[in-house]
Amino acid sequence: MARPPGLSVRFKLALSYAGFLMVAGALLLAVVWLFLLRYVPAEAINTIGGFVPGRDDLVRAFVPAVAWALFFLLAFGLLGGWFLAGRMLAPLRRLTAATREAAGGSLSHRIELEGRQDEFRELADSFDAMLARLEAHVAEQQRFAANASHELRTPLAITRTLLEVARTDPQRDTEALIDRLDEVNARAIDLTEALLVLSRADAQSFGRQPVDLSLLAEQAAETLLPLAERRGITLETSGEIAFAAGSPTLLLQLATNVVHNAIVHNVEGGTVRVAVDARPGAALLTVENTGEQLDPALVATLTEPFRRGSERIRGDHAGVGLGLAIVKSITRAHGGTLELAPRDGGGLRVVVALPAAGEGTRRSVTDARA
């Protein structure tokens, strides 16, 4: 929006400094008049030692000097105020320059304002932290867009190849082609749905209500029990009632993704343990699985989109590489924390901590279920 030009803040501050000095000088003269000159006789007094100047004589003698003093105060206030305002507003000019660079797309610039802590330094530090978060978020989105485009291109390329082979080979088994196309199409649909869930969680476009995390964990375990049995995985659940505030759909997706990841990234005959705990102010979901020994550096990257374990998992329910990325996004959208750590004996330990729901709301939900 175009704005008409106006006085700069520096000039306004300089005027205010000069005005303050002028007012202070005027008040000083008023004090002199009230408490000194009013006791001097208006006319000069003839004494033995000579004439004593009267009030009128003093006024005539000092008025030019007072005028020059006020003029000096005005000039000194303007010049000194201009200089002091420039020194005080220098951090603001650096903030403005950094804002313009950020608006132009340069998020790597930092103000790094030196000096002791004050309002300007606090604002500059907050601005630097905001730029760092924005830069990290943009970089993450760019990596995500690149990975998503690559992952979505893969099933489309496979589909085109299969159709070209079928066109050039009329004798090809039609049933096998249809099964393969169905598998590739299902993977593309799963990937698209996962991207939609991730986008919804990032946008935080959901309502919040009390949700019993233990029920969601049991539901996720029951849903994935056939997959665990096919892979020879023992699935164990335990815990207590723990209410979290959030979206039941997204939190169920969170629990399902964590348990699914623990099942598919496991060893034959392994174990998955799911536990829910209620802590003061938080509801905890802990999922542990057996498996290969994991490098801590690799574990730190598992929540990035399209990152899997040491190798891609093939076969049924292999996933699309967004499971833990969705878990991280849903956890962050609910104001919780996500911790991943390798287990000493191999495998992974995932701990999701979500803010607990209010006591009154939890009680009403519990009474309704009873």
C-alpha positions as CSV (number, residue, x, y, z in Angstrom):
1,M,0.0,0.0,0.0
2,A,1.4,3.4,-1.0
3,R,1.8,5.8,1.8
4,P,2.4,9.6,1.6
5,P,5.9,10.7,2.7
6,G,6.3,11.9,6.3
7,L,8.9,12.9,8.8
8,S,11.5,10.4,9.8
9,V,11.5,8.9,13.2
10,R,15.0,10.3,13.7
11,F,13.9,13.8,13.0
12,K,10.8,13.4,15.3
13,L,13.1,12.2,18.1
14,A,15.5,15.2,17.5
15,L,12.5,17.6,17.7
16,S,11.4,15.9,20.9
17,Y,14.8,16.3,22.5
18,A,15.0,19.9,21.5
19,G,11.5,20.6,22.7
20,F,12.3,19.0,26.0
21,L,15.4,21.2,26.4
22,M,13.3,24.3,25.6
23,V,10.7,23.4,28.1
24,A,13.3,22.7,30.7
25,G,14.9,26.1,30.0
26,A,11.6,27.9,30.2
27,L,10.8,26.2,33.5
28,L,14.2,27.3,34.9
29,L,13.5,30.9,33.9
30,A,10.1,30.7,35.5
31,V,11.6,29.4,38.7
32,V,14.1,32.3,38.7
33,W,11.3,34.8,38.1
34,L,9.0,33.4,40.8
35,F,11.6,32.8,43.6
36,L,14.1,35.6,42.9
37,L,13.2,38.5,40.6
38,R,9.8,39.1,42.3
39,Y,11.6,40.1,45.5
40,V,13.6,42.8,43.7
41,P,12.1,46.2,43.6
42,A,10.8,47.3,40.2
43,E,12.8,50.7,40.3
44,A,16.5,51.1,41.0
45,I,17.4,52.1,44.6
46,N,19.9,54.9,45.4
47,T,22.2,53.8,48.3
48,I,25.3,55.1,49.9
49,G,27.4,52.8,47.8
50,G,25.6,53.7,44.5
51,F,22.5,52.6,42.6
52,V,21.1,49.0,43.0
53,P,19.6,47.8,39.8
54,G,15.9,47.3,39.9
55,R,13.8,44.5,38.4
56,D,13.3,46.3,35.2
57,D,17.0,46.9,34.8
58,L,17.7,43.2,35.4
59,V,15.1,42.1,32.9
60,R,16.5,44.5,30.2
61,A,20.0,43.2,30.8
62,F,19.2,39.5,30.9
63,V,16.6,39.2,28.1
64,P,19.1,39.2,25.2
65,A,21.3,36.7,27.1
66,V,18.2,34.5,27.8
67,A,17.2,34.7,24.2
68,W,20.7,33.5,23.1
69,A,20.6,30.8,25.7
70,L,17.3,29.5,24.5
71,F,18.5,29.6,20.9
72,F,21.6,27.7,21.9
73,L,19.4,25.1,23.7
74,L,17.3,24.8,20.6
75,A,20.3,24.3,18.3
76,F,22.0,22.0,20.8
77,G,18.8,19.9,21.2
78,L,18.4,19.5,17.5
79,L,22.0,18.6,16.7
80,G,22.4,16.4,19.8
81,G,19.0,14.8,19.4
82,W,19.8,14.1,15.7
83,F,23.1,12.4,16.7
84,L,21.6,10.5,19.6
85,A,18.6,9.4,17.6
86,G,20.9,8.1,14.9
87,R,22.9,6.1,17.4
88,M,19.7,4.7,18.9
89,L,18.0,3.8,15.6
90,A,21.1,2.2,14.0
91,P,19.9,-1.3,15.1
92,L,16.5,-0.5,13.6
93,R,18.1,0.3,10.3
94,R,19.9,-3.0,10.3
95,L,16.6,-4.7,11.1
96,T,15.0,-2.9,8.2
97,A,17.8,-3.9,5.8
98,A,17.5,-7.6,6.9
99,T,13.7,-7.5,6.5
100,R,14.1,-6.3,2.9
101,E,16.6,-9.0,2.2
102,A,14.3,-11.6,3.6
103,A,11.4,-10.2,1.6
104,G,13.6,-10.5,-1.5
105,G,14.1,-14.2,-0.8
106,S,17.5,-14.1,1.0
107,L,16.9,-16.1,4.3
108,S,20.5,-16.8,5.0
109,H,21.3,-13.2,6.2
110,R,21.6,-12.7,10.0
111,I,21.6,-9.4,11.9
112,E,23.8,-10.7,14.8
113,L,23.4,-7.4,16.7
114,E,26.3,-6.9,19.1
115,G,26.1,-5.2,22.5
116,R,24.3,-5.9,25.8
117,Q,20.7,-7.0,26.0
118,D,18.0,-4.4,25.4
119,E,14.8,-4.1,23.4
120,F,16.6,-3.8,20.1
121,R,18.9,-6.7,20.8
122,E,15.9,-8.8,21.9
123,L,14.1,-7.9,18.7
124,A,17.2,-8.7,16.5
125,D,17.7,-12.1,18.2
126,S,14.1,-13.0,17.7
127,F,14.3,-11.9,14.1
128,D,17.5,-14.0,13.6
129,A,15.7,-17.0,15.2
130,M,12.7,-16.5,12.9
131,L,14.9,-16.4,9.8
132,A,16.7,-19.5,10.9
133,R,13.4,-21.4,11.3
134,L,12.1,-20.1,8.0
135,E,15.3,-21.1,6.2
136,A,15.2,-24.6,7.7
137,H,11.5,-24.9,6.9
138,V,12.0,-23.7,3.3
139,A,14.9,-26.1,2.8
140,E,12.8,-28.9,4.3
141,Q,9.9,-28.1,1.9
142,Q,12.2,-28.0,-1.1
143,R,13.7,-31.4,-0.2
144,F,10.2,-32.7,0.4
145,A,8.9,-31.4,-3.0
146,A,11.9,-32.9,-4.8
147,N,11.5,-36.2,-3.0
148,A,7.7,-36.2,-3.5
149,S,8.0,-35.5,-7.2
150,H,10.6,-38.3,-7.6
151,E,8.5,-40.8,-5.6
152,L,5.3,-39.9,-7.6
153,R,7.2,-40.1,-10.9
154,T,8.3,-43.7,-10.1
155,P,4.9,-45.4,-10.1
156,L,3.8,-43.4,-13.2
157,A,7.0,-44.4,-15.0
158,I,6.4,-48.0,-14.1
159,T,2.8,-47.9,-15.3
160,R,3.9,-46.4,-18.7
161,T,6.5,-49.1,-19.1
162,L,4.1,-51.9,-18.3
163,L,1.6,-50.4,-20.8
164,E,4.3,-50.1,-23.5
165,V,5.4,-53.7,-23.0
166,A,1.8,-54.9,-23.1
167,R,1.2,-52.9,-26.4
168,T,4.3,-54.5,-28.0
169,D,3.7,-58.0,-26.6
170,P,0.1,-59.1,-27.3
171,Q,0.9,-62.5,-25.8
172,R,1.7,-61.1,-22.4
173,D,-0.3,-62.5,-19.5
174,T,-3.1,-60.0,-19.0
175,E,-3.9,-61.1,-15.4
176,A,-0.2,-60.6,-14.3
177,L,-0.2,-57.1,-16.0
178,I,-3.5,-56.1,-14.2
179,D,-2.1,-57.3,-10.9
180,R,1.1,-55.4,-11.4
181,L,-0.8,-52.2,-12.5
182,D,-3.1,-52.5,-9.5
183,E,-0.1,-52.8,-7.1
184,V,1.6,-49.7,-8.7
185,N,-1.7,-47.8,-8.6
186,A,-2.3,-48.7,-5.0
187,R,1.2,-47.4,-4.1
188,A,0.5,-44.1,-5.9
189,I,-2.8,-43.7,-4.0
190,D,-1.1,-44.5,-0.7
191,L,1.6,-41.9,-1.4
192,T,-1.0,-39.3,-2.3
193,E,-3.1,-39.9,0.8
194,A,0.1,-39.8,2.9
195,L,1.0,-36.4,1.4
196,L,-2.5,-35.1,2.1
197,V,-2.3,-36.2,5.8
198,L,1.1,-34.6,6.1
199,S,-0.2,-31.4,4.6
200,R,-3.2,-31.3,6.9
201,A,-1.0,-31.8,9.9
202,D,1.4,-29.1,8.9
203,A,-1.5,-26.7,8.4
204,Q,-3.0,-27.6,11.8
205,S,-6.5,-27.5,10.2
206,F,-8.2,-29.8,12.7
207,G,-10.3,-29.5,15.8
208,R,-9.1,-30.6,19.2
209,Q,-10.8,-32.8,21.7
210,P,-9.8,-35.2,24.5
211,V,-8.6,-38.5,23.1
212,D,-7.6,-41.6,25.1
213,L,-4.2,-42.5,23.7
214,S,-4.4,-46.0,25.0
215,L,-7.5,-46.8,23.0
216,L,-5.9,-45.5,19.8
217,A,-2.8,-47.6,20.5
218,E,-4.9,-50.7,21.0
219,Q,-6.9,-49.9,17.8
220,A,-3.7,-49.5,15.8
221,A,-2.2,-52.7,17.2
222,E,-5.4,-54.7,16.3
223,T,-5.4,-53.3,12.8
224,L,-1.8,-54.2,12.2
225,L,-1.9,-57.6,14.0
226,P,-2.4,-59.6,10.8
227,L,0.7,-57.9,9.3
228,A,2.7,-58.7,12.4
229,E,1.5,-62.4,12.3
230,R,2.5,-62.8,8.7
231,R,6.0,-61.5,9.5
232,G,6.3,-63.6,12.6
233,I,6.4,-60.5,14.9
234,T,5.1,-60.6,18.4
235,L,3.0,-57.5,19.1
236,E,2.6,-56.6,22.8
237,T,0.5,-53.7,24.2
238,S,0.3,-52.3,27.7
239,G,-0.3,-49.1,29.5
240,E,-3.0,-47.0,31.2
241,I,-5.6,-44.4,30.3
242,A,-3.9,-41.3,29.1
243,F,-5.9,-38.4,27.6
244,A,-4.3,-36.1,25.1
245,A,-5.9,-33.0,23.4
246,G,-6.1,-33.3,19.7
247,S,-7.6,-34.8,16.6
248,P,-8.7,-38.5,17.0
249,T,-8.1,-39.2,13.3
250,L,-4.6,-37.7,13.2
251,L,-3.6,-39.3,16.5
252,L,-4.8,-42.7,15.3
253,Q,-2.7,-42.1,12.1
254,L,0.2,-41.3,14.4
255,A,-0.1,-44.5,16.4
256,T,-0.7,-46.6,13.4
257,N,2.4,-45.2,11.6
258,V,4.7,-45.8,14.6
259,V,3.5,-49.4,15.1
260,H,3.6,-50.1,11.4
261,N,7.2,-48.8,11.2
262,A,8.2,-51.0,14.2
263,I,6.7,-54.1,12.4
264,V,8.2,-53.7,9.0
265,H,11.6,-52.6,10.2
266,N,12.1,-55.7,12.3
267,V,13.7,-59.1,12.2
268,E,11.9,-62.4,11.7
269,G,10.6,-63.6,15.1
270,G,11.1,-60.1,16.6
271,T,9.0,-58.2,19.0
272,V,7.1,-54.9,19.1
273,R,6.1,-53.4,22.4
274,V,3.5,-50.6,22.6
275,A,3.0,-48.8,25.9
276,V,1.0,-45.8,27.0
277,D,1.7,-43.8,30.1
278,A,0.0,-40.8,31.8
279,R,2.5,-38.3,33.2
280,P,1.8,-34.9,34.8
281,G,0.7,-32.7,32.0
282,A,1.5,-35.2,29.2
283,A,0.4,-38.5,27.6
284,L,3.2,-40.7,26.4
285,L,3.2,-43.3,23.6
286,T,6.3,-45.6,23.6
287,V,6.9,-48.1,20.8
288,E,10.0,-50.3,20.9
289,N,11.0,-53.0,18.4
290,T,13.8,-55.4,17.9
291,G,15.9,-55.3,14.8
292,E,19.4,-54.5,13.5
293,Q,21.7,-52.2,15.4
294,L,21.1,-48.6,14.2
295,D,23.6,-45.8,13.8
296,P,22.5,-42.7,15.9
297,A,23.3,-40.5,12.9
298,L,20.9,-42.6,10.8
299,V,18.2,-42.5,13.5
300,A,18.4,-38.6,13.5
301,T,17.3,-38.6,9.8
302,L,14.4,-41.1,10.0
303,T,11.8,-38.4,10.4
304,E,12.7,-36.7,7.2
305,P,10.3,-37.4,4.3
306,F,11.0,-40.5,2.2
307,R,13.8,-41.7,4.5
308,R,13.7,-45.3,5.6
309,G,16.0,-47.6,7.5
310,S,19.3,-48.9,6.2
311,E,17.6,-50.2,3.1
312,R,14.1,-49.9,1.4
313,I,11.6,-52.4,2.6
314,R,9.9,-54.3,-0.2
315,G,6.8,-56.4,-0.2
316,D,3.3,-55.8,1.2
317,H,2.8,-52.8,3.4
318,A,6.2,-51.6,2.6
319,G,5.1,-48.0,3.1
320,V,5.9,-44.9,1.1
321,G,8.7,-43.4,3.2
322,L,6.4,-40.9,5.0
323,G,5.5,-42.8,8.1
324,L,7.8,-41.2,10.7
325,A,7.7,-37.8,8.8
326,I,3.9,-37.8,9.3
327,V,4.4,-38.8,13.0
328,K,6.7,-35.9,13.4
329,S,4.4,-33.5,11.7
330,I,1.3,-34.6,13.7
331,T,3.3,-34.5,17.0
332,R,4.5,-31.0,16.2
333,A,1.0,-29.8,15.2
334,H,-0.3,-31.0,18.6
335,G,2.4,-29.2,20.5
336,G,4.2,-32.5,21.5
337,T,7.7,-33.9,21.2
338,L,9.1,-36.9,19.4
339,E,12.2,-38.8,20.4
340,L,13.9,-41.5,18.5
341,A,16.8,-43.5,19.9
342,P,18.5,-46.8,18.9
343,R,18.1,-49.6,21.4
344,D,21.2,-51.2,22.9
345,G,20.2,-54.7,21.6
346,G,19.2,-53.4,18.2
347,G,16.0,-51.8,16.9
348,L,14.4,-48.5,17.6
349,R,12.7,-46.8,20.5
350,V,10.1,-44.1,19.7
351,V,8.6,-41.9,22.4
352,V,5.7,-39.5,21.6
353,A,4.8,-37.0,24.3
354,L,1.6,-35.1,23.8
355,P,0.0,-32.4,26.1
356,A,-2.6,-33.9,28.3
357,A,-6.2,-32.8,28.1
358,G,-7.9,-30.8,30.8
359,E,-9.1,-32.7,33.9
360,G,-12.7,-31.6,33.6
361,T,-12.9,-32.6,29.9
362,R,-11.3,-36.0,30.6
363,R,-13.8,-36.7,33.4
364,S,-16.8,-35.8,31.1
365,V,-15.5,-38.1,28.4
366,T,-14.9,-41.0,30.8
367,D,-18.4,-40.6,32.3
368,A,-19.9,-40.6,28.8
369,R,-18.1,-43.9,28.0
370,A,-19.2,-45.4,31.3
